[in-house]
Amino acid sequence: MELTDEQWAIINAPEHIFKVNAVAGSGKTTTLLEYAKRRPKQRILYLTFNRSSSDEMKKKCTVANLENITVQTFHALAYHHANGRHYELINDFSEWTIFDSYVNGEIDERK
């Protein structure tokens, strides 16, 4: 695949932190992979919204033999960051008794 002038501008950019905003199918992933190939010592974080996109990108990185890209979902990044800081992650909904009582008919909604 022939890269566009815009893609080459990104690949050759001197900045180390930037955002690429483009429509689906425009070549963002291809650009990132080429960018990473040319900077094997630079660590790159690639964030996605869902696991399927994350898994797909991980496969592409493996095929391209790129070990300098960390691929995670936003949720996984937040979870690992919080867990790494030893925050207590709980699913304790015990304080939702008012809602539970309302659903169970224990609270008269006219009051």
Secondary structure, 3 states (H helix, E strand, C coil): CCCCHHHHHHHCCCCCCCCCCCCCCCCHHHHHHHHHHCCCCCCEEEEECCHHHHHHHHHHHHHCCCCCEEEEEHHHHHHHHHHHCCCCCCCCCHHHHHHHHHHCCCCCCCC
